[in-house]
Amino acid sequence: MRYGKYCGVSYTGCPGEAPCDAIDACCMLHDACVQATDNDYLNLWCNQSLLDCVAAARPTAVAATFQGNRCNVTDVADEITTLVEAAVYARGILHKP
C-alpha cells in the first residue's frame, strides 16, 4: 500500500515536501523517527508514536483528505494500524531491545 507522499511499507516518500493530509503527516514523522534510529523499523517508540498519531488523525483525515485521493481513509488507517501492530508484535518475539 502507498498513500499520500509518505505512507507505505518500505516507502519513504518525498523528503522535503509537505504531507498530503493528517495520516500522511503521521507517516512522515514515522519515517523521520525510523531514520533517526538507524532504520530500525521495529523501534517500539517510533511504531507506538505512529499508532497514536494515526488514531488521533483518523477523524480529521476522513473529513479532510487530499484532492485526487481514491483510497478510503478509514481503510488506510486500519491497514497502517494492523501492519504497525504486527511490527510491535514481531519486535516482542525477536526480543529486540
MMTF fields as JSON, N, C-alpha, C and O atoms, coordinates in Angstrom:
{
  "mmtfVersion": "1.0.0",
  "mmtfProducer": "UNKNOWN",
  "numBonds": 387,
  "numAtoms": 388,
  "numGroups": 97,
  "numChains": 1,
  "numModels": 1,
  "chainsPerModel": [1],
  "groupsPerChain": [97],
  "chainIdList": ["A"],
  "bondAtomList": [4, 2, 8, 6, 12, 10, 16, 14, 20, 18, 24, 22, 28, 26, 32, 30, 36, 34, 40, 38, 44, 42, 48, 46, 52, 50, 56, 54, 60, 58, 64, 62, 68, 66, 72, 70, 76, 74, 80, 78, 84, 82, 88, 86, 92, 90, 96, 94, 100, 98, 104, 102, 108, 106, 112, 110, 116, 114, 120, 118, 124, 122, 128, 126, 132, 130, 136, 134, 140, 138, 144, 142, 148, 146, 152, 150, 156, 154, 160, 158, 164, 162, 168, 166, 172, 170, 176, 174, 180, 178, 184, 182, 188, 186, 192, 190, 196, 194, 200, 198, 204, 202, 208, 206, 212, 210, 216, 214, 220, 218, 224, 222, 228, 226, 232, 230, 236, 234, 240, 238, 244, 242, 248, 246, 252, 250, 256, 254, 260, 258, 264, 262, 268, 266, 272, 270, 276, 274, 280, 278, 284, 282, 288, 286, 292, 290, 296, 294, 300, 298, 304, 302, 308, 306, 312, 310, 316, 314, 320, 318, 324, 322, 328, 326, 332, 330, 336, 334, 340, 338, 344, 342, 348, 346, 352, 350, 356, 354, 360, 358, 364, 362, 368, 366, 372, 370, 376, 374, 380, 378, 384, 382],
  "bondOrderList": [1, 1, 1, 1, 1, 1, 1, 1, 1, 1, 1, 1, 1, 1, 1, 1, 1, 1, 1, 1, 1, 1, 1, 1, 1, 1, 1, 1, 1, 1, 1, 1, 1, 1, 1, 1, 1, 1, 1, 1, 1, 1, 1, 1, 1, 1, 1, 1, 1, 1, 1, 1, 1, 1, 1, 1, 1, 1, 1, 1, 1, 1, 1, 1, 1, 1, 1, 1, 1, 1, 1, 1, 1, 1, 1, 1, 1, 1, 1, 1, 1, 1, 1, 1, 1, 1, 1, 1, 1, 1, 1, 1, 1, 1, 1, 1],
  "groupList": [{"groupName": "MET", "atomNameList": ["N", "CA", "C", "O"], "elementList": ["N", "C", "C", "O"], "formalChargeList": [0, 0, 0, 0], "bondAtomList": [1, 0, 2, 1, 3, 2], "bondOrderList": [1, 1, 2], "singleLetterCode": "M", "chemCompType": "L-PEPTIDE LINKING"}, {"groupName": "ARG", "atomNameList": ["N", "CA", "C", "O"], "elementList": ["N", "C", "C", "O"], "formalChargeList": [0, 0, 0, 0], "bondAtomList": [1, 0, 2, 1, 3, 2], "bondOrderList": [1, 1, 2], "singleLetterCode": "R", "chemCompType": "L-PEPTIDE LINKING"}, {"groupName": "TYR", "atomNameList": ["N", "CA", "C", "O"], "elementList": ["N", "C", "C", "O"], "formalChargeList": [0, 0, 0, 0], "bondAtomList": [1, 0, 2, 1, 3, 2], "bondOrderList": [1, 1, 2], "singleLetterCode": "Y", "chemCompType": "L-PEPTIDE LINKING"}, {"groupName": "GLY", "atomNameList": ["N", "CA", "C", "O"], "elementList": ["N", "C", "C", "O"], "formalChargeList": [0, 0, 0, 0], "bondAtomList": [1, 0, 2, 1, 3, 2], "bondOrderList": [1, 1, 2], "singleLetterCode": "G", "chemCompType": "PEPTIDE LINKING"}, {"groupName": "LYS", "atomNameList": ["N", "CA", "C", "O"], "elementList": ["N", "C", "C", "O"], "formalChargeList": [0, 0, 0, 0], "bondAtomList": [1, 0, 2, 1, 3, 2], "bondOrderList": [1, 1, 2], "singleLetterCode": "K", "chemCompType": "L-PEPTIDE LINKING"}, {"groupName": "CYS", "atomNameList": ["N", "CA", "C", "O"], "elementList": ["N", "C", "C", "O"], "formalChargeList": [0, 0, 0, 0], "bondAtomList": [1, 0, 2, 1, 3, 2], "bondOrderList": [1, 1, 2], "singleLetterCode": "C", "chemCompType": "L-PEPTIDE LINKING"}, {"groupName": "VAL", "atomNameList": ["N", "CA", "C", "O"], "elementList": ["N", "C", "C", "O"], "formalChargeList": [0, 0, 0, 0], "bondAtomList": [1, 0, 2, 1, 3, 2], "bondOrderList": [1, 1, 2], "singleLetterCode": "V", "chemCompType": "L-PEPTIDE LINKING"}, {"groupName": "SER", "atomNameList": ["N", "CA", "C", "O"], "elementList": ["N", "C", "C", "O"], "formalChargeList": [0, 0, 0, 0], "bondAtomList": [1, 0, 2, 1, 3, 2], "bondOrderList": [1, 1, 2], "singleLetterCode": "S", "chemCompType": "L-PEPTIDE LINKING"}, {"groupName": "THR", "atomNameList": ["N", "CA", "C", "O"], "elementList": ["N", "C", "C", "O"], "formalChargeList": [0, 0, 0, 0], "bondAtomList": [1, 0, 2, 1, 3, 2], "bondOrderList": [1, 1, 2], "singleLetterCode": "T", "chemCompType": "L-PEPTIDE LINKING"}, {"groupName": "PRO", "atomNameList": ["N", "CA", "C", "O"], "elementList": ["N", "C", "C", "O"], "formalChargeList": [0, 0, 0, 0], "bondAtomList": [1, 0, 2, 1, 3, 2], "bondOrderList": [1, 1, 2], "singleLetterCode": "P", "chemCompType": "L-PEPTIDE LINKING"}, {"groupName": "GLU", "atomNameList": ["N", "CA", "C", "O"], "elementList": ["N", "C", "C", "O"], "formalChargeList": [0, 0, 0, 0], "bondAtomList": [1, 0, 2, 1, 3, 2], "bondOrderList": [1, 1, 2], "singleLetterCode": "E", "chemCompType": "L-PEPTIDE LINKING"}, {"groupName": "ALA", "atomNameList": ["N", "CA", "C", "O"], "elementList": ["N", "C", "C", "O"], "formalChargeList": [0, 0, 0, 0], "bondAtomList": [1, 0, 2, 1, 3, 2], "bondOrderList": [1, 1, 2], "singleLetterCode": "A", "chemCompType": "L-PEPTIDE LINKING"}, {"groupName": "ASP", "atomNameList": ["N", "CA", "C", "O"], "elementList": ["N", "C", "C", "O"], "formalChargeList": [0, 0, 0, 0], "bondAtomList": [1, 0, 2, 1, 3, 2], "bondOrderList": [1, 1, 2], "singleLetterCode": "D", "chemCompType": "L-PEPTIDE LINKING"}, {"groupName": "ILE", "atomNameList": ["N", "CA", "C", "O"], "elementList": ["N", "C", "C", "O"], "formalChargeList": [0, 0, 0, 0], "bondAtomList": [1, 0, 2, 1, 3, 2], "bondOrderList": [1, 1, 2], "singleLetterCode": "I", "chemCompType": "L-PEPTIDE LINKING"}, {"groupName": "LEU", "atomNameList": ["N", "CA", "C", "O"], "elementList": ["N", "C", "C", "O"], "formalChargeList": [0, 0, 0, 0], "bondAtomList": [1, 0, 2, 1, 3, 2], "bondOrderList": [1, 1, 2], "singleLetterCode": "L", "chemCompType": "L-PEPTIDE LINKING"}, {"groupName": "HIS", "atomNameList": ["N", "CA", "C", "O"], "elementList": ["N", "C", "C", "O"], "formalChargeList": [0, 0, 0, 0], "bondAtomList": [1, 0, 2, 1, 3, 2], "bondOrderList": [1, 1, 2], "singleLetterCode": "H", "chemCompType": "L-PEPTIDE LINKING"}, {"groupName": "GLN", "atomNameList": ["N", "CA", "C", "O"], "elementList": ["N", "C", "C", "O"], "formalChargeList": [0, 0, 0, 0], "bondAtomList": [1, 0, 2, 1, 3, 2], "bondOrderList": [1, 1, 2], "singleLetterCode": "Q", "chemCompType": "L-PEPTIDE LINKING"}, {"groupName": "ASN", "atomNameList": ["N", "CA", "C", "O"], "elementList": ["N", "C", "C", "O"], "formalChargeList": [0, 0, 0, 0], "bondAtomList": [1, 0, 2, 1, 3, 2], "bondOrderList": [1, 1, 2], "singleLetterCode": "N", "chemCompType": "L-PEPTIDE LINKING"}, {"groupName": "TRP", "atomNameList": ["N", "CA", "C", "O"], "elementList": ["N", "C", "C", "O"], "formalChargeList": [0, 0, 0, 0], "bondAtomList": [1, 0, 2, 1, 3, 2], "bondOrderList": [1, 1, 2], "singleLetterCode": "W", "chemCompType": "L-PEPTIDE LINKING"}, {"groupName": "PHE", "atomNameList": ["N", "CA", "C", "O"], "elementList": ["N", "C", "C", "O"], "formalChargeList": [0, 0, 0, 0], "bondAtomList": [1, 0, 2, 1, 3, 2], "bondOrderList": [1, 1, 2], "singleLetterCode": "F", "chemCompType": "L-PEPTIDE LINKING"}],
  "groupTypeList": [0, 1, 2, 3, 4, 2, 5, 3, 6, 7, 2, 8, 3, 5, 9, 3, 10, 11, 9, 5, 12, 11, 13, 12, 11, 5, 5, 0, 14, 15, 12, 11, 5, 6, 16, 11, 8, 12, 17, 12, 2, 14, 17, 14, 18, 5, 17, 16, 7, 14, 14, 12, 5, 6, 11, 11, 11, 1, 9, 8, 11, 6, 11, 11, 8, 19, 16, 3, 17, 1, 5, 17, 6, 8, 12, 6, 11, 12, 10, 13, 8, 8, 14, 6, 10, 11, 11, 6, 2, 11, 1, 3, 13, 14, 15, 4, 9],
  "groupIdList": [1, 2, 3, 4, 5, 6, 7, 8, 9, 10, 11, 12, 13, 14, 15, 16, 17, 18, 19, 20, 21, 22, 23, 24, 25, 26, 27, 28, 29, 30, 31, 32, 33, 34, 35, 36, 37, 38, 39, 40, 41, 42, 43, 44, 45, 46, 47, 48, 49, 50, 51, 52, 53, 54, 55, 56, 57, 58, 59, 60, 61, 62, 63, 64, 65, 66, 67, 68, 69, 70, 71, 72, 73, 74, 75, 76, 77, 78, 79, 80, 81, 82, 83, 84, 85, 86, 87, 88, 89, 90, 91, 92, 93, 94, 95, 96, 97],
  "secStructList": [7, 3, 3, 6, 6, 6, 3, 3, 6, 6, 7, 7, 7, 7, 6, 6, 1, 7, 7, 1, 1, 2, 2, 2, 2, 2, 2, 2, 2, 2, 2, 2, 2, 2, 2, 2, 6, 6, 1, 7, 6, 6, 7, 2, 2, 2, 2, 2, 2, 2, 2, 2, 2, 2, 2, 2, 2, 2, 2, 2, 2, 2, 2, 1, 7, 7, 6, 6, 7, 7, 1, 7, 2, 2, 2, 2, 2, 2, 2, 2, 2, 2, 2, 2, 2, 2, 2, 2, 2, 2, 2, 2, 2, 2, 6, 7, 7],
  "xCoordList": [0.825, 0.0, 0.877, 1.859, 0.514, 1.123, -0.009, -1.051, 0.218, -0.815, -0.134, 0.809, -0.606, -0.023, 1.428, 1.821, 2.208, 3.624, 4.547, 5.725, 4.038, 4.93, 4.492, 5.298, 3.271, 2.78, 3.014, 2.747, 3.513, 3.693, 4.891, 5.892, 4.778, 5.871, 7.083, 6.986, 8.211, 9.469, 9.338, 10.035, 8.457, 8.256, 8.524, 7.743, 9.617, 9.993, 9.508, 9.754, 8.834, 8.134, 8.976, 9.948, 8.587, 9.11, 9.727, 9.107, 10.927, 11.544, 11.547, 11.854, 11.2, 11.176, 9.828, 9.616, 8.913, 7.585, 6.595, 6.74, 5.6, 4.561, 3.702, 3.421, 3.285, 2.399, 1.037, 0.647, 0.328, -0.961, -2.107, -3.011, -2.076, -3.138, -2.602, -1.409, -3.478, -3.051, -2.454, -1.471, -3.025, -2.483, -1.095, -0.174, -0.95, 0.343, 1.378, 2.551, 0.956, 1.865, 2.362, 3.525, 1.486, 1.897, 2.992, 3.982, 2.8, 3.796, 5.117, 6.185, 5.052, 6.27, 7.051, 8.271, 6.342, 7.003, 7.6, 8.691, 6.891, 7.39, 8.655, 9.625, 8.644, 9.829, 11.039, 12.13, 10.843, 11.94, 12.421, 13.623, 11.499, 11.857, 12.673, 13.702, 12.204, 12.911, 14.309, 15.28, 14.405, 15.714, 16.642, 17.835, 16.101, 16.904, 17.336, 18.234, 16.707, 17.052, 17.768, 17.593, 18.571, 19.383, 18.519, 18.845, 17.41, 16.479, 15.928, 15.763, 15.65, 15.077, 13.555, 12.875, 13.033, 11.59, 10.824, 9.595, 11.509, 10.863, 10.959, 10.577, 11.46, 11.611, 10.256, 9.342, 10.136, 8.861, 8.361, 7.175, 9.245, 8.821, 8.289, 7.246, 9.004, 8.559, 7.207, 6.312, 7.065, 5.829, 4.657, 3.545, 4.883, 3.791, 3.387, 2.208, 4.365, 4.059, 3.204, 2.284, 3.508, 2.704, 1.285, 0.32, 1.156, -0.181, -0.986, -2.157, -0.364, -1.046, -1.435, -2.532, -0.537, -0.78, -1.93, -2.816, -1.922, -2.989, -4.333, -5.342, -4.351, -5.598, -6.123, -7.326, -5.233, -5.639, -6.047, -6.944, -5.392, -5.637, -6.842, -7.403, -7.237, -8.298, -9.546, -9.987, -10.129, -11.369, -11.186, -12.037, -10.084, -9.87, -9.471, -9.832, -8.736, -8.3, -9.488, -9.52, -10.456, -11.64, -12.383, -12.887, -12.449, -13.172, -12.366, -12.944, -11.047, -10.21, -9.06, -7.896, -9.37, -8.312, -7.866, -8.446, -6.861, -6.305, -7.039, -7.645, -6.97, -7.618, -7.01, -5.79, -7.857, -7.404, -7.275, -7.018, -7.449, -7.366, -8.524, -9.682, -8.208, -9.237, -9.314, -10.082, -8.524, -8.496, -9.5, -9.755, -10.057, -10.901, -9.965, -9.185, -10.038, -9.096, -9.212, -8.206, -10.409, -10.587, -9.861, -9.218, -9.961, -9.249, -7.738, -7.022, -7.257, -5.822, -5.365, -4.349, -6.105, -5.748, -5.776, -4.908, -6.772, -6.854, -5.663, -5.104, -5.276, -4.153, -2.843, -2.037, -2.628, -1.426, -1.392, -0.36, -2.511, -2.59, -2.277, -1.511, -2.854, -2.612, -1.144, -0.559, -0.548, 0.858, 1.793, 2.74, 1.533, 2.412, 2.234, 3.207, 1.014, 0.809, 1.548, 2.063, 1.606, 2.367, 3.858, 4.552, 4.355, 5.767, 6.072, 7.12, 5.158, 5.338, 5.361, 6.181, 4.476, 4.428, 5.722, 6.293, 6.176, 7.409, 8.599, 9.466, 8.634, 9.725, 9.748, 10.818, 8.576, 8.486, 8.965, 9.632, 8.631, 9.056, 10.564, 11.22, 11.1, 12.539, 13.346, 14.576, 12.659, 13.305, 14.311, 15.372, 13.958, 14.858, 14.718, 13.603, 15.808, 15.731, 15.253, 15.138],
  "yCoordList": [-1.173, 0.0, 1.247, 1.335, 2.187, 3.512, 4.517, 4.381, 5.527, 6.527, 7.871, 7.989, 8.858, 10.186, 10.205, 9.511, 11.003, 11.144, 10.341, 10.182, 9.823, 9.187, 7.817, 7.123, 7.401, 6.142, 4.966, 5.045, 3.882, 2.642, 1.878, 2.465, 0.569, -0.289, -0.074, -0.176, 0.222, 0.491, 1.65, 1.693, 2.571, 3.744, 4.978, 5.306, 5.659, 6.819, 8.126, 9.196, 8.054, 9.215, 10.285, 10.014, 11.507, 12.687, 13.646, 14.653, 13.361, 14.222, 15.688, 16.018, 16.547, 17.973, 18.498, 19.71, 17.612, 18.042, 17.922, 17.071, 18.775, 18.739, 17.488, 17.085, 16.875, 15.716, 16.126, 17.292, 15.15, 15.409, 15.644, 16.432, 14.972, 15.108, 14.637, 14.37, 14.536, 14.196, 12.793, 12.593, 11.827, 10.462, 10.449, 9.825, 11.132, 11.218, 11.897, 11.524, 12.89, 13.557, 12.575, 12.626, 11.687, 10.655, 9.776, 9.459, 9.391, 8.547, 9.287, 8.689, 10.582, 11.379, 11.403, 11.236, 11.613, 11.617, 10.247, 10.158, 9.186, 7.827, 7.587, 7.016, 8.019, 7.873, 8.553, 7.984, 9.768, 10.507, 9.794, 9.741, 9.247, 8.526, 7.276, 7.013, 6.517, 5.29, 5.63, 4.952, 6.671, 7.08, 7.481, 7.178, 8.159, 8.605, 7.454, 7.62, 6.293, 5.119, 4.071, 2.868, 4.549, 3.674, 2.689, 1.507, 3.2, 2.415, 1.191, 0.126, 1.36, 0.274, 0.306, 0.99, -0.441, -0.465, -1.156, -1.088, -1.811, -2.449, -1.591, -2.038, -0.372, 0.507, 0.763, 1.289, 0.388, 0.472, 1.91, 2.17, 2.842, 4.226, 4.792, 5.446, 4.541, 5.033, 4.44, 5.15, 3.135, 2.468, 2.858, 3.035, 2.994, 3.413, 4.853, 5.2, 5.679, 7.061, 7.111, 7.923, 6.246, 6.187, 5.725, 6.298, 4.693, 4.218, 5.329, 5.532, 6.039, 7.125, 8.254, 8.805, 8.583, 9.659, 9.304, 10.126, 8.092, 7.663, 7.661, 8.086, 7.187, 7.18, 8.603, 8.842, 9.535, 10.927, 11.609, 12.451, 11.248, 11.898, 11.33, 11.99, 10.127, 9.434, 10.301, 10.402, 10.923, 11.687, 12.861, 13.097, 13.594, 14.742, 14.312, 14.973, 13.22, 12.759, 12.302, 12.526, 11.668, 11.215, 12.423, 12.378, 13.489, 14.689, 15.552, 16.279, 15.484, 16.404, 15.681, 15.977, 14.745, 14.057, 14.935, 15.993, 14.504, 15.333, 15.143, 14.101, 16.168, 16.138, 15.029, 14.881, 14.271, 13.182, 11.852, 10.83, 11.847, 10.594, 9.682, 10.099, 8.445, 7.465, 6.356, 5.406, 6.484, 5.473, 5.829, 7.004, 4.818, 5.017, 5.271, 4.394, 6.449, 6.842, 5.938, 5.64, 5.507, 4.587, 3.275, 2.723, 2.771, 1.542, 1.733, 0.845, 2.889, 3.183, 3.201, 2.594, 3.889, 3.958, 2.569, 2.233, 1.765, 0.393, -0.447, -1.206, -0.311, -1.091, -0.674, -1.528, 0.62, 1.097, 0.541, 0.047, 0.622, 0.135, -1.351, -1.775, -2.144, -3.591, -3.905, -4.741, -3.245, -3.504, -3.098, -3.819, -1.962, -1.488, -2.334, -2.611, -2.744, -3.652, -4.971, -5.556, -5.444, -6.658, -6.432, -7.328, -5.243, -4.928, -4.893, -5.37, -4.33, -4.298, -5.724, -6.044, -6.568, -7.971, -8.695, -9.438, -8.472, -9.115, -8.71, -9.53, -7.45, -6.985, -7.77, -8.127, -8.04, -8.811, -10.238, -10.785, -10.845, -12.22, -12.288, -13.217, -11.301, -11.284, -10.804, -10.844, -10.353, -9.852, -8.763, -8.672, -7.943, -6.863, -5.734, -5.276, -5.281, -4.219, -2.899, -1.916],
  "zCoordList": [0.0, 0.0, 0.0, 0.738, -0.823, -0.791, -0.682, -1.324, 0.142, 0.367, 0.567, 1.35, -0.128, 0.01, -0.43, -1.367, 0.255, -0.094, 0.806, 0.485, 1.938, 2.906, 3.404, 4.023, 3.166, 3.738, 2.799, 1.6, 3.363, 2.626, 3.14, 3.55, 3.114, 3.574, 2.674, 1.451, 3.282, 2.572, 1.588, 0.574, 1.888, 1.039, 1.881, 2.774, 1.602, 2.4, 1.795, 2.353, 0.679, 0.166, -0.46, -1.165, -0.188, -0.862, 0.146, 0.489, 0.627, 1.638, 1.203, 0.057, 2.148, 1.878, 1.426, 1.408, 1.06, 0.633, 1.778, 2.655, 1.759, 2.789, 2.617, 1.489, 3.715, 3.613, 3.045, 3.11, 2.491, 1.838, 2.81, 2.528, 3.943, 4.942, 6.29, 6.429, 7.275, 8.635, 8.729, 9.443, 8.028, 8.051, 7.418, 7.944, 6.301, 5.621, 6.517, 6.497, 7.302, 8.242, 9.298, 9.699, 9.745, 10.707, 10.104, 10.762, 8.853, 8.184, 8.001, 8.13, 7.701, 7.555, 8.869, 8.875, 9.979, 11.286, 11.602, 12.165, 11.243, 11.465, 10.642, 11.141, 9.388, 8.54, 9.176, 9.208, 9.681, 10.315, 11.569, 11.828, 12.345, 13.57, 13.243, 13.865, 12.269, 11.879, 11.367, 11.703, 10.561, 10.044, 11.189, 11.157, 12.196, 13.338, 14.241, 15.066, 14.094, 14.908, 14.058, 14.253, 13.118, 12.271, 11.482, 11.372, 10.935, 10.118, 10.835, 10.24, 12.12, 12.924, 12.805, 13.57, 11.836, 11.597, 12.717, 12.748, 13.624, 14.767, 16.027, 17.109, 15.899, 17.052, 17.698, 17.063, 18.958, 19.664, 19.788, 19.582, 20.12, 20.279, 18.965, 18.947, 17.865, 16.553, 16.184, 15.727, 16.385, 15.996, 16.881, 16.384, 18.178, 19.059, 18.76, 18.824, 18.438, 18.065, 16.8, 16.7, 15.837, 14.616, 14.926, 14.421, 15.754, 16.132, 16.806, 16.485, 17.731, 18.438, 17.478, 17.564, 16.583, 15.626, 14.685, 14.452, 14.149, 13.238, 13.962, 13.398, 15.201, 15.973, 16.176, 16.074, 16.459, 16.673, 15.366, 15.358, 14.269, 12.979, 12.241, 11.366, 12.583, 11.841, 11.607, 10.463, 12.626, 12.377, 11.413, 10.555, 11.549, 10.672, 9.271, 8.297, 9.154, 7.834, 6.998, 5.788, 7.633, 6.901, 6.335, 5.213, 7.105, 6.678, 5.717, 4.91, 5.792, 5.01, 4.333, 4.603, 3.467, 2.733, 1.562, 1.318, 0.858, -0.203, -1.532, -1.783, -2.369, -3.677, -4.529, -4.597, -5.162, -6.012, -5.299, -5.936, -3.985, -3.237, -3.619, -3.611, -3.951, -4.289, -3.245, -3.392, -2.208, -1.149, -0.062, 0.201, 0.558, 1.727, 2.906, 3.279, 3.487, 4.535, 5.76, 6.404, 6.084, 7.206, 6.933, 7.826, 5.698, 5.338, 5.425, 5.887, 4.983, 5.055, 6.511, 6.852, 7.361, 8.784, 9.415, 10.221, 9.048, 9.571, 9.122, 9.912, 7.853, 7.337, 8.004, 8.374, 8.157, 8.845, 10.263, 10.717, 10.955, 12.336, 12.411, 13.276, 11.523, 11.519, 11.263, 11.951, 10.283, 9.951, 11.086, 11.401, 11.691, 12.76, 14.016, 14.717, 14.303, 15.439, 15.215, 16.168, 13.971, 13.653, 13.886, 14.365, 13.551, 13.786, 15.278, 15.714, 16.056, 17.513, 18.062, 18.921, 17.576, 17.998, 17.602, 18.4, 16.368, 15.894, 16.752, 17.052, 17.14, 17.996, 19.299, 19.791, 19.86, 21.097, 20.92, 21.798, 19.793, 19.52, 19.332, 19.803, 18.643, 18.367, 19.568, 19.549, 20.604, 21.825, 21.509, 22.127, 20.54, 20.164, 21.178, 21.43, 21.759, 22.778, 22.209, 22.942]
}
